[in-house]
Amino acid sequence: MLSEVAVAGIYLPPFFVYACIAMPVFLGLRFVLVRTGVLRRVWHPALFEFAISLCLVCVLMLYV
């Protein structure tokens, strides 16, 4: 797990860094889910997307 990251003298929390890393992965995964039609089959697409993004951040926190 990362410790605080200093950018231009400002300390950023590790969660922010993991969230920034997870964003491109999430956007790619979202593109695939939209193209395959999975998002049309879920009950609440926004909630489903949020859960996926949260899972991606958690996986990054555990394994990076």
PDB file of N, CA, C, O and CB in Angstrom:
ATOM      1  N   MET A   1       0.838  -1.173   0.000  1.00  0.00           N
ATOM      2  CA  MET A   1       0.000   0.000   0.000  1.00  0.00           C
ATOM      3  C   MET A   1       0.884   1.237   0.000  1.00  0.00           C
ATOM      4  O   MET A   1       1.936   1.270   0.639  1.00  0.00           O
ATOM      5  CB  MET A   1      -0.954  -0.003   1.209  1.00  0.00           C
ATOM      6  N   LEU A   2       0.447   2.231  -0.714  1.00  0.00           N
ATOM      7  CA  LEU A   2       1.196   3.474  -0.803  1.00  0.00           C
ATOM      8  C   LEU A   2       1.069   4.286   0.474  1.00  0.00           C
ATOM      9  O   LEU A   2       0.110   4.147   1.234  1.00  0.00           O
ATOM     10  CB  LEU A   2       0.724   4.292  -1.991  1.00  0.00           C
ATOM     11  N   SER A   3       2.054   5.130   0.686  1.00  0.00           N
ATOM     12  CA  SER A   3       1.916   6.130   1.740  1.00  0.00           C
ATOM     13  C   SER A   3       1.546   7.443   1.051  1.00  0.00           C
ATOM     14  O   SER A   3       1.198   7.442  -0.129  1.00  0.00           O
ATOM     15  CB  SER A   3       3.245   6.270   2.601  1.00  0.00           C
ATOM     16  N   GLU A   4       1.615   8.527   1.753  1.00  0.00           N
ATOM     17  CA  GLU A   4       1.259   9.810   1.161  1.00  0.00           C
ATOM     18  C   GLU A   4       2.176  10.126  -0.016  1.00  0.00           C
ATOM     19  O   GLU A   4       3.363   9.804   0.005  1.00  0.00           O
ATOM     20  CB  GLU A   4       1.333  10.928   2.212  1.00  0.00           C
ATOM     21  N   VAL A   5       1.615  10.754  -1.031  1.00  0.00           N
ATOM     22  CA  VAL A   5       2.364  11.114  -2.231  1.00  0.00           C
ATOM     23  C   VAL A   5       2.433  12.633  -2.290  1.00  0.00           C
ATOM     24  O   VAL A   5       1.416  13.320  -2.193  1.00  0.00           O
ATOM     25  CB  VAL A   5       1.703  10.519  -3.529  1.00  0.00           C
ATOM     26  N   ALA A   6       3.657  13.147  -2.453  1.00  0.00           N
ATOM     27  CA  ALA A   6       3.838  14.595  -2.520  1.00  0.00           C
ATOM     28  C   ALA A   6       3.891  15.042  -3.977  1.00  0.00           C
ATOM     29  O   ALA A   6       4.721  14.564  -4.749  1.00  0.00           O
ATOM     30  CB  ALA A   6       5.125  15.024  -1.773  1.00  0.00           C
ATOM     31  N   VAL A   7       3.005  15.956  -4.346  1.00  0.00           N
ATOM     32  CA  VAL A   7       2.973  16.529  -5.687  1.00  0.00           C
ATOM     33  C   VAL A   7       3.031  18.041  -5.523  1.00  0.00           C
ATOM     34  O   VAL A   7       2.096  18.654  -5.007  1.00  0.00           O
ATOM     35  CB  VAL A   7       1.688  16.078  -6.489  1.00  0.00           C
ATOM     36  N   ALA A   8       4.124  18.634  -5.962  1.00  0.00           N
ATOM     37  CA  ALA A   8       4.331  20.079  -5.874  1.00  0.00           C
ATOM     38  C   ALA A   8       4.178  20.582  -4.442  1.00  0.00           C
ATOM     39  O   ALA A   8       3.643  21.667  -4.211  1.00  0.00           O
ATOM     40  CB  ALA A   8       3.350  20.808  -6.787  1.00  0.00           C
ATOM     41  N   GLY A   9       4.647  19.797  -3.493  1.00  0.00           N
ATOM     42  CA  GLY A   9       4.601  20.210  -2.103  1.00  0.00           C
ATOM     43  C   GLY A   9       3.272  19.956  -1.412  1.00  0.00           C
ATOM     44  O   GLY A   9       3.101  20.312  -0.246  1.00  0.00           O
ATOM     45  N   ILE A  10       2.338  19.349  -2.113  1.00  0.00           N
ATOM     46  CA  ILE A  10       1.030  19.043  -1.527  1.00  0.00           C
ATOM     47  C   ILE A  10       0.958  17.540  -1.326  1.00  0.00           C
ATOM     48  O   ILE A  10       1.190  16.773  -2.261  1.00  0.00           O
ATOM     49  CB  ILE A  10      -0.151  19.554  -2.436  1.00  0.00           C
ATOM     50  N   TYR A  11       0.643  17.123  -0.132  1.00  0.00           N
ATOM     51  CA  TYR A  11       0.533  15.705   0.171  1.00  0.00           C
ATOM     52  C   TYR A  11      -0.859  15.198  -0.191  1.00  0.00           C
ATOM     53  O   TYR A  11      -1.872  15.723   0.272  1.00  0.00           O
ATOM     54  CB  TYR A  11       0.835  15.441   1.656  1.00  0.00           C
ATOM     55  N   LEU A  12      -0.882  14.174  -1.023  1.00  0.00           N
ATOM     56  CA  LEU A  12      -2.142  13.577  -1.450  1.00  0.00           C
ATOM     57  C   LEU A  12      -2.333  12.229  -0.766  1.00  0.00           C
ATOM     58  O   LEU A  12      -1.370  11.483  -0.587  1.00  0.00           O
ATOM     59  CB  LEU A  12      -2.181  13.417  -2.988  1.00  0.00           C
ATOM     60  N   PRO A  13      -3.551  11.914  -0.386  1.00  0.00           N
ATOM     61  CA  PRO A  13      -3.793  10.622   0.260  1.00  0.00           C
ATOM     62  C   PRO A  13      -3.682   9.488  -0.753  1.00  0.00           C
ATOM     63  O   PRO A  13      -3.903   9.701  -1.945  1.00  0.00           O
ATOM     64  CB  PRO A  13      -5.180  10.601   0.932  1.00  0.00           C
ATOM     65  N   PRO A  14      -3.342   8.293  -0.294  1.00  0.00           N
ATOM     66  CA  PRO A  14      -3.212   7.155  -1.211  1.00  0.00           C
ATOM     67  C   PRO A  14      -4.518   6.824  -1.931  1.00  0.00           C
ATOM     68  O   PRO A  14      -4.493   6.358  -3.070  1.00  0.00           O
ATOM     69  CB  PRO A  14      -2.732   5.935  -0.450  1.00  0.00           C
ATOM     70  N   PHE A  15      -5.663   7.061  -1.277  1.00  0.00           N
ATOM     71  CA  PHE A  15      -6.944   6.769  -1.932  1.00  0.00           C
ATOM     72  C   PHE A  15      -7.102   7.573  -3.212  1.00  0.00           C
ATOM     73  O   PHE A  15      -7.604   7.052  -4.207  1.00  0.00           O
ATOM     74  CB  PHE A  15      -8.111   7.064  -0.985  1.00  0.00           C
ATOM     75  N   PHE A  16      -6.684   8.829  -3.206  1.00  0.00           N
ATOM     76  CA  PHE A  16      -6.769   9.678  -4.395  1.00  0.00           C
ATOM     77  C   PHE A  16      -5.911   9.123  -5.520  1.00  0.00           C
ATOM     78  O   PHE A  16      -6.332   9.119  -6.677  1.00  0.00           O
ATOM     79  CB  PHE A  16      -6.340  11.112  -4.064  1.00  0.00           C
ATOM     80  N   VAL A  17      -4.722   8.657  -5.197  1.00  0.00           N
ATOM     81  CA  VAL A  17      -3.828   8.091  -6.203  1.00  0.00           C
ATOM     82  C   VAL A  17      -4.444   6.823  -6.786  1.00  0.00           C
ATOM     83  O   VAL A  17      -4.445   6.644  -8.004  1.00  0.00           O
ATOM     84  CB  VAL A  17      -2.437   7.791  -5.596  1.00  0.00           C
ATOM     85  N   TYR A  18      -4.965   5.944  -5.939  1.00  0.00           N
ATOM     86  CA  TYR A  18      -5.596   4.716  -6.426  1.00  0.00           C
ATOM     87  C   TYR A  18      -6.828   5.026  -7.272  1.00  0.00           C
ATOM     88  O   TYR A  18      -7.069   4.355  -8.276  1.00  0.00           O
ATOM     89  CB  TYR A  18      -5.982   3.813  -5.249  1.00  0.00           C
ATOM     90  N   ALA A  19      -7.599   6.018  -6.888  1.00  0.00           N
ATOM     91  CA  ALA A  19      -8.786   6.383  -7.657  1.00  0.00           C
ATOM     92  C   ALA A  19      -8.397   6.925  -9.032  1.00  0.00           C
ATOM     93  O   ALA A  19      -9.080   6.654 -10.019  1.00  0.00           O
ATOM     94  CB  ALA A  19      -9.622   7.422  -6.893  1.00  0.00           C
ATOM     95  N   CYS A  20      -7.314   7.681  -9.102  1.00  0.00           N
ATOM     96  CA  CYS A  20      -6.845   8.194 -10.391  1.00  0.00           C
ATOM     97  C   CYS A  20      -6.323   7.072 -11.287  1.00  0.00           C
ATOM     98  O   CYS A  20      -6.476   7.131 -12.507  1.00  0.00           O
ATOM     99  CB  CYS A  20      -5.751   9.239 -10.176  1.00  0.00           C
ATOM    100  N   ILE A  21      -5.717   6.069 -10.697  1.00  0.00           N
ATOM    101  CA  ILE A  21      -5.243   4.927 -11.479  1.00  0.00           C
ATOM    102  C   ILE A  21      -6.422   4.080 -11.955  1.00  0.00           C
ATOM    103  O   ILE A  21      -6.399   3.553 -13.067  1.00  0.00           O
ATOM    104  CB  ILE A  21      -4.267   4.067 -10.647  1.00  0.00           C
ATOM    105  N   ALA A  22      -7.440   3.949 -11.128  1.00  0.00           N
ATOM    106  CA  ALA A  22      -8.593   3.111 -11.468  1.00  0.00           C
ATOM    107  C   ALA A  22      -9.492   3.746 -12.517  1.00  0.00           C
ATOM    108  O   ALA A  22     -10.236   3.032 -13.189  1.00  0.00           O
ATOM    109  CB  ALA A  22      -9.400   2.819 -10.228  1.00  0.00           C
ATOM    110  N   MET A  23      -9.447   5.051 -12.676  1.00  0.00           N
ATOM    111  CA  MET A  23     -10.359   5.725 -13.604  1.00  0.00           C
ATOM    112  C   MET A  23     -10.208   5.264 -15.053  1.00  0.00           C
ATOM    113  O   MET A  23     -11.223   4.935 -15.667  1.00  0.00           O
ATOM    114  CB  MET A  23     -10.140   7.208 -13.533  1.00  0.00           C
ATOM    115  N   PRO A  24      -9.007   5.217 -15.641  1.00  0.00           N
ATOM    116  CA  PRO A  24      -8.915   4.733 -17.031  1.00  0.00           C
ATOM    117  C   PRO A  24      -9.329   3.269 -17.179  1.00  0.00           C
ATOM    118  O   PRO A  24      -9.907   2.883 -18.195  1.00  0.00           O
ATOM    119  CB  PRO A  24      -7.493   4.906 -17.545  1.00  0.00           C
ATOM    120  N   VAL A  25      -9.032   2.458 -16.165  1.00  0.00           N
ATOM    121  CA  VAL A  25      -9.444   1.054 -16.194  1.00  0.00           C
ATOM    122  C   VAL A  25     -10.966   0.970 -16.176  1.00  0.00           C
ATOM    123  O   VAL A  25     -11.554   0.184 -16.919  1.00  0.00           O
ATOM    124  CB  VAL A  25      -8.839   0.271 -14.996  1.00  0.00           C
ATOM    125  N   PHE A  26     -11.601   1.771 -15.337  1.00  0.00           N
ATOM    126  CA  PHE A  26     -13.060   1.793 -15.258  1.00  0.00           C
ATOM    127  C   PHE A  26     -13.679   2.261 -16.567  1.00  0.00           C
ATOM    128  O   PHE A  26     -14.664   1.681 -17.024  1.00  0.00           O
ATOM    129  CB  PHE A  26     -13.515   2.693 -14.116  1.00  0.00           C
ATOM    130  N   LEU A  27     -13.119   3.295 -17.173  1.00  0.00           N
ATOM    131  CA  LEU A  27     -13.682   3.794 -18.428  1.00  0.00           C
ATOM    132  C   LEU A  27     -13.582   2.749 -19.536  1.00  0.00           C
ATOM    133  O   LEU A  27     -14.503   2.605 -20.341  1.00  0.00           O
ATOM    134  CB  LEU A  27     -12.970   5.079 -18.855  1.00  0.00           C
ATOM    135  N   GLY A  28     -12.479   2.030 -19.579  1.00  0.00           N
ATOM    136  CA  GLY A  28     -12.350   0.951 -20.552  1.00  0.00           C
ATOM    137  C   GLY A  28     -13.346  -0.166 -20.293  1.00  0.00           C
ATOM    138  O   GLY A  28     -13.960  -0.685 -21.225  1.00  0.00           O
ATOM    139  N   LEU A  29     -13.505  -0.534 -19.037  1.00  0.00           N
ATOM    140  CA  LEU A  29     -14.468  -1.573 -18.671  1.00  0.00           C
ATOM    141  C   LEU A  29     -15.897  -1.112 -18.940  1.00  0.00           C
ATOM    142  O   LEU A  29     -16.734  -1.904 -19.375  1.00  0.00           O
ATOM    143  CB  LEU A  29     -14.306  -1.955 -17.193  1.00  0.00           C
ATOM    144  N   ARG A  30     -16.176   0.145 -18.687  1.00  0.00           N
ATOM    145  CA  ARG A  30     -17.515   0.691 -18.952  1.00  0.00           C
ATOM    146  C   ARG A  30     -17.820   0.654 -20.443  1.00  0.00           C
ATOM    147  O   ARG A  30     -18.940   0.329 -20.837  1.00  0.00           O
ATOM    148  CB  ARG A  30     -17.630   2.137 -18.423  1.00  0.00           C
ATOM    149  N   PHE A  31     -16.837   0.982 -21.275  1.00  0.00           N
ATOM    150  CA  PHE A  31     -17.016   0.921 -22.722  1.00  0.00           C
ATOM    151  C   PHE A  31     -17.386  -0.499 -23.153  1.00  0.00           C
ATOM    152  O   PHE A  31     -18.278  -0.692 -23.978  1.00  0.00           O
ATOM    153  CB  PHE A  31     -15.735   1.387 -23.447  1.00  0.00           C
ATOM    154  N   VAL A  32     -16.699  -1.482 -22.591  1.00  0.00           N
ATOM    155  CA  VAL A  32     -16.988  -2.877 -22.920  1.00  0.00           C
ATOM    156  C   VAL A  32     -18.395  -3.264 -22.453  1.00  0.00           C
ATOM    157  O   VAL A  32     -19.121  -3.947 -23.175  1.00  0.00           O
ATOM    158  CB  VAL A  32     -15.938  -3.809 -22.281  1.00  0.00           C
ATOM    159  N   LEU A  33     -18.779  -2.833 -21.253  1.00  0.00           N
ATOM    160  CA  LEU A  33     -20.109  -3.165 -20.735  1.00  0.00           C
ATOM    161  C   LEU A  33     -21.223  -2.530 -21.557  1.00  0.00           C
ATOM    162  O   LEU A  33     -22.275  -3.139 -21.749  1.00  0.00           O
ATOM    163  CB  LEU A  33     -20.230  -2.724 -19.289  1.00  0.00           C
ATOM    164  N   VAL A  34     -21.002  -1.324 -22.039  1.00  0.00           N
ATOM    165  CA  VAL A  34     -22.011  -0.661 -22.871  1.00  0.00           C
ATOM    166  C   VAL A  34     -22.116  -1.363 -24.220  1.00  0.00           C
ATOM    167  O   VAL A  34     -23.219  -1.595 -24.716  1.00  0.00           O
ATOM    168  CB  VAL A  34     -21.666   0.837 -23.067  1.00  0.00           C
ATOM    169  N   ARG A  35     -20.979  -1.698 -24.812  1.00  0.00           N
ATOM    170  CA  ARG A  35     -20.992  -2.349 -26.133  1.00  0.00           C
ATOM    171  C   ARG A  35     -21.614  -3.735 -26.099  1.00  0.00           C
ATOM    172  O   ARG A  35     -22.249  -4.150 -27.069  1.00  0.00           O
ATOM    173  CB  ARG A  35     -19.583  -2.447 -26.676  1.00  0.00           C
ATOM    174  N   THR A  36     -21.443  -4.458 -24.998  1.00  0.00           N
ATOM    175  CA  THR A  36     -22.013  -5.800 -24.900  1.00  0.00           C
ATOM    176  C   THR A  36     -23.464  -5.788 -24.424  1.00  0.00           C
ATOM    177  O   THR A  36     -24.135  -6.818 -24.487  1.00  0.00           O
ATOM    178  CB  THR A  36     -21.179  -6.644 -23.963  1.00  0.00           C
ATOM    179  N   GLY A  37     -23.960  -4.648 -23.950  1.00  0.00           N
ATOM    180  CA  GLY A  37     -25.348  -4.542 -23.533  1.00  0.00           C
ATOM    181  C   GLY A  37     -25.602  -4.959 -22.092  1.00  0.00           C
ATOM    182  O   GLY A  37     -26.754  -5.142 -21.697  1.00  0.00           O
ATOM    183  N   VAL A  38     -24.559  -5.111 -21.313  1.00  0.00           N
ATOM    184  CA  VAL A  38     -24.734  -5.520 -19.916  1.00  0.00           C
ATOM    185  C   VAL A  38     -25.427  -4.426 -19.110  1.00  0.00           C
ATOM    186  O   VAL A  38     -26.254  -4.728 -18.249  1.00  0.00           O
ATOM    187  CB  VAL A  38     -23.375  -5.862 -19.281  1.00  0.00           C
ATOM    188  N   LEU A  39     -25.108  -3.171 -19.373  1.00  0.00           N
ATOM    189  CA  LEU A  39     -25.691  -2.072 -18.599  1.00  0.00           C
ATOM    190  C   LEU A  39     -27.190  -1.928 -18.835  1.00  0.00           C
ATOM    191  O   LEU A  39     -27.884  -1.353 -17.996  1.00  0.00           O
ATOM    192  CB  LEU A  39     -24.997  -0.768 -18.942  1.00  0.00           C
ATOM    193  N   ARG A  40     -27.701  -2.425 -19.938  1.00  0.00           N
ATOM    194  CA  ARG A  40     -29.143  -2.384 -20.171  1.00  0.00           C
ATOM    195  C   ARG A  40     -29.871  -3.433 -19.354  1.00  0.00           C
ATOM    196  O   ARG A  40     -31.078  -3.319 -19.141  1.00  0.00           O
ATOM    197  CB  ARG A  40     -29.446  -2.580 -21.644  1.00  0.00           C
ATOM    198  N   ARG A  41     -29.161  -4.454 -18.891  1.00  0.00           N
ATOM    199  CA  ARG A  41     -29.788  -5.563 -18.183  1.00  0.00           C
ATOM    200  C   ARG A  41     -29.742  -5.435 -16.660  1.00  0.00           C
ATOM    201  O   ARG A  41     -30.357  -6.235 -15.956  1.00  0.00           O
ATOM    202  CB  ARG A  41     -29.132  -6.836 -18.588  1.00  0.00           C
ATOM    203  N   VAL A  42     -29.027  -4.451 -16.154  1.00  0.00           N
ATOM    204  CA  VAL A  42     -28.956  -4.294 -14.699  1.00  0.00           C
ATOM    205  C   VAL A  42     -30.089  -3.381 -14.231  1.00  0.00           C
ATOM    206  O   VAL A  42     -30.622  -2.578 -14.997  1.00  0.00           O
ATOM    207  CB  VAL A  42     -27.572  -3.717 -14.268  1.00  0.00           C
ATOM    208  N   TRP A  43     -30.441  -3.527 -12.956  1.00  0.00           N
ATOM    209  CA  TRP A  43     -31.572  -2.781 -12.412  1.00  0.00           C
ATOM    210  C   TRP A  43     -31.276  -1.286 -12.312  1.00  0.00           C
ATOM    211  O   TRP A  43     -32.122  -0.461 -12.655  1.00  0.00           O
ATOM    212  CB  TRP A  43     -31.945  -3.326 -11.043  1.00  0.00           C
ATOM    213  N   HIS A  44     -30.079  -0.936 -11.843  1.00  0.00           N
ATOM    214  CA  HIS A  44     -29.722   0.470 -11.628  1.00  0.00           C
ATOM    215  C   HIS A  44     -28.315   0.680 -12.192  1.00  0.00           C
ATOM    216  O   HIS A  44     -27.337   0.429 -11.487  1.00  0.00           O
ATOM    217  CB  HIS A  44     -29.791   0.861 -10.093  1.00  0.00           C
ATOM    218  N   PRO A  45     -28.186   1.133 -13.439  1.00  0.00           N
ATOM    219  CA  PRO A  45     -26.870   1.226 -14.072  1.00  0.00           C
ATOM    220  C   PRO A  45     -25.870   2.118 -13.325  1.00  0.00           C
ATOM    221  O   PRO A  45     -24.690   1.778 -13.243  1.00  0.00           O
ATOM    222  CB  PRO A  45     -27.032   1.738 -15.464  1.00  0.00           C
ATOM    223  N   ALA A  46     -26.320   3.242 -12.786  1.00  0.00           N
ATOM    224  CA  ALA A  46     -25.402   4.139 -12.078  1.00  0.00           C
ATOM    225  C   ALA A  46     -24.850   3.472 -10.822  1.00  0.00           C
ATOM    226  O   ALA A  46     -23.661   3.589 -10.524  1.00  0.00           O
ATOM    227  CB  ALA A  46     -26.109   5.453 -11.710  1.00  0.00           C
ATOM    228  N   LEU A  47     -25.703   2.782 -10.095  1.00  0.00           N
ATOM    229  CA  LEU A  47     -25.270   2.083  -8.896  1.00  0.00           C
ATOM    230  C   LEU A  47     -24.319   0.937  -9.243  1.00  0.00           C
ATOM    231  O   LEU A  47     -23.351   0.685  -8.526  1.00  0.00           O
ATOM    232  CB  LEU A  47     -26.480   1.553  -8.125  1.00  0.00           C
ATOM    233  N   PHE A  48     -24.600   0.255 -10.334  1.00  0.00           N
ATOM    234  CA  PHE A  48     -23.739  -0.832 -10.810  1.00  0.00           C
ATOM    235  C   PHE A  48     -22.353  -0.295 -11.199  1.00  0.00           C
ATOM    236  O   PHE A  48     -21.335  -0.901 -10.868  1.00  0.00           O
ATOM    237  CB  PHE A  48     -24.394  -1.550 -12.017  1.00  0.00           C
ATOM    238  N   GLU A  49     -22.324   0.833 -11.895  1.00  0.00           N
ATOM    239  CA  GLU A  49     -21.047   1.444 -12.274  1.00  0.00           C
ATOM    240  C   GLU A  49     -20.266   1.894 -11.046  1.00  0.00           C
ATOM    241  O   GLU A  49     -19.049   1.714 -10.986  1.00  0.00           O
ATOM    242  CB  GLU A  49     -21.281   2.634 -13.209  1.00  0.00           C
ATOM    243  N   PHE A  50     -20.949   2.474 -10.070  1.00  0.00           N
ATOM    244  CA  PHE A  50     -20.275   2.897  -8.845  1.00  0.00           C
ATOM    245  C   PHE A  50     -19.674   1.709  -8.115  1.00  0.00           C
ATOM    246  O   PHE A  50     -18.550   1.783  -7.617  1.00  0.00           O
ATOM    247  CB  PHE A  50     -21.245   3.637  -7.929  1.00  0.00           C
ATOM    248  N   ALA A  51     -20.423   0.611  -8.051  1.00  0.00           N
ATOM    249  CA  ALA A  51     -19.929  -0.592  -7.379  1.00  0.00           C
ATOM    250  C   ALA A  51     -18.697  -1.146  -8.098  1.00  0.00           C
ATOM    251  O   ALA A  51     -17.748  -1.586  -7.449  1.00  0.00           O
ATOM    252  CB  ALA A  51     -21.035  -1.666  -7.313  1.00  0.00           C
ATOM    253  N   ILE A  52     -18.707  -1.127  -9.408  1.00  0.00           N
ATOM    254  CA  ILE A  52     -17.550  -1.611 -10.166  1.00  0.00           C
ATOM    255  C   ILE A  52     -16.348  -0.718  -9.920  1.00  0.00           C
ATOM    256  O   ILE A  52     -15.240  -1.216  -9.722  1.00  0.00           O
ATOM    257  CB  ILE A  52     -17.866  -1.671 -11.671  1.00  0.00           C
ATOM    258  N   SER A  53     -16.550   0.598  -9.928  1.00  0.00           N
ATOM    259  CA  SER A  53     -15.424   1.500  -9.699  1.00  0.00           C
ATOM    260  C   SER A  53     -14.863   1.339  -8.286  1.00  0.00           C
ATOM    261  O   SER A  53     -13.649   1.392  -8.088  1.00  0.00           O
ATOM    262  CB  SER A  53     -15.851   2.952  -9.933  1.00  0.00           C
ATOM    263  N   LEU A  54     -15.737   1.144  -7.315  1.00  0.00           N
ATOM    264  CA  LEU A  54     -15.291   0.929  -5.944  1.00  0.00           C
ATOM    265  C   LEU A  54     -14.528  -0.385  -5.818  1.00  0.00           C
ATOM    266  O   LEU A  54     -13.526  -0.453  -5.106  1.00  0.00           O
ATOM    267  CB  LEU A  54     -16.484   0.940  -4.988  1.00  0.00           C
ATOM    268  N   CYS A  55     -14.989  -1.420  -6.498  1.00  0.00           N
ATOM    269  CA  CYS A  55     -14.273  -2.699  -6.491  1.00  0.00           C
ATOM    270  C   CYS A  55     -12.897  -2.562  -7.129  1.00  0.00           C
ATOM    271  O   CYS A  55     -11.930  -3.153  -6.648  1.00  0.00           O
ATOM    272  CB  CYS A  55     -15.086  -3.772  -7.225  1.00  0.00           C
ATOM    273  N   LEU A  56     -12.801  -1.793  -8.204  1.00  0.00           N
ATOM    274  CA  LEU A  56     -11.496  -1.584  -8.836  1.00  0.00           C
ATOM    275  C   LEU A  56     -10.526  -0.872  -7.895  1.00  0.00           C
ATOM    276  O   LEU A  56      -9.356  -1.245  -7.813  1.00  0.00           O
ATOM    277  CB  LEU A  56     -11.656  -0.777 -10.128  1.00  0.00           C
ATOM    278  N   VAL A  57     -10.998   0.138  -7.196  1.00  0.00           N
ATOM    279  CA  VAL A  57     -10.141   0.858  -6.256  1.00  0.00           C
ATOM    280  C   VAL A  57      -9.696  -0.069  -5.130  1.00  0.00           C
ATOM    281  O   VAL A  57      -8.538  -0.042  -4.714  1.00  0.00           O
ATOM    282  CB  VAL A  57     -10.873   2.087  -5.682  1.00  0.00           C
ATOM    283  N   CYS A  58     -10.621  -0.887  -4.643  1.00  0.00           N
ATOM    284  CA  CYS A  58     -10.273  -1.829  -3.561  1.00  0.00           C
ATOM    285  C   CYS A  58      -9.248  -2.861  -4.025  1.00  0.00           C
ATOM    286  O   CYS A  58      -8.324  -3.196  -3.285  1.00  0.00           O
ATOM    287  CB  CYS A  58     -11.535  -2.546  -3.048  1.00  0.00           C
ATOM    288  N   VAL A  59      -9.408  -3.358  -5.234  1.00  0.00           N
ATOM    289  CA  VAL A  59      -8.434  -4.327  -5.766  1.00  0.00           C
ATOM    290  C   VAL A  59      -7.061  -3.679  -5.899  1.00  0.00           C
ATOM    291  O   VAL A  59      -6.045  -4.299  -5.583  1.00  0.00           O
ATOM    292  CB  VAL A  59      -8.899  -4.877  -7.139  1.00  0.00           C
ATOM    293  N   LEU A  60      -7.029  -2.442  -6.364  1.00  0.00           N
ATOM    294  CA  LEU A  60      -5.747  -1.736  -6.457  1.00  0.00           C
ATOM    295  C   LEU A  60      -5.130  -1.528  -5.091  1.00  0.00           C
ATOM    296  O   LEU A  60      -3.916  -1.664  -4.935  1.00  0.00           O
ATOM    297  CB  LEU A  60      -5.925  -0.394  -7.149  1.00  0.00           C
ATOM    298  N   MET A  61      -5.940  -1.203  -4.101  1.00  0.00           N
ATOM    299  CA  MET A  61      -5.408  -0.999  -2.755  1.00  0.00           C
ATOM    300  C   MET A  61      -4.852  -2.289  -2.168  1.00  0.00           C
ATOM    301  O   MET A  61      -3.866  -2.262  -1.432  1.00  0.00           O
ATOM    302  CB  MET A  61      -6.489  -0.440  -1.842  1.00  0.00           C
ATOM    303  N   LEU A  62      -5.466  -3.397  -2.483  1.00  0.00           N
ATOM    304  CA  LEU A  62      -5.008  -4.667  -1.933  1.00  0.00           C
ATOM    305  C   LEU A  62      -3.766  -5.210  -2.623  1.00  0.00           C
ATOM    306  O   LEU A  62      -2.890  -5.772  -1.965  1.00  0.00           O
ATOM    307  CB  LEU A  62      -6.104  -5.677  -2.022  1.00  0.00           C
ATOM    308  N   TYR A  63      -3.677  -5.051  -3.935  1.00  0.00           N
ATOM    309  CA  TYR A  63      -2.646  -5.739  -4.693  1.00  0.00           C
ATOM    310  C   TYR A  63      -1.536  -4.859  -5.265  1.00  0.00           C
ATOM    311  O   TYR A  63      -0.594  -5.376  -5.865  1.00  0.00           O
ATOM    312  CB  TYR A  63      -3.280  -6.458  -5.788  1.00  0.00           C
ATOM    313  N   VAL A  64      -1.627  -3.565  -5.095  1.00  0.00           N
ATOM    314  CA  VAL A  64      -0.562  -2.682  -5.616  1.00  0.00           C
ATOM    315  C   VAL A  64       0.152  -2.042  -4.455  1.00  0.00           C
ATOM    316  O   VAL A  64       1.082  -1.262  -4.657  1.00  0.00           O
ATOM    317  CB  VAL A  64      -1.135  -1.589  -6.569  1.00  0.00           C
TER     318      VAL A  64
END
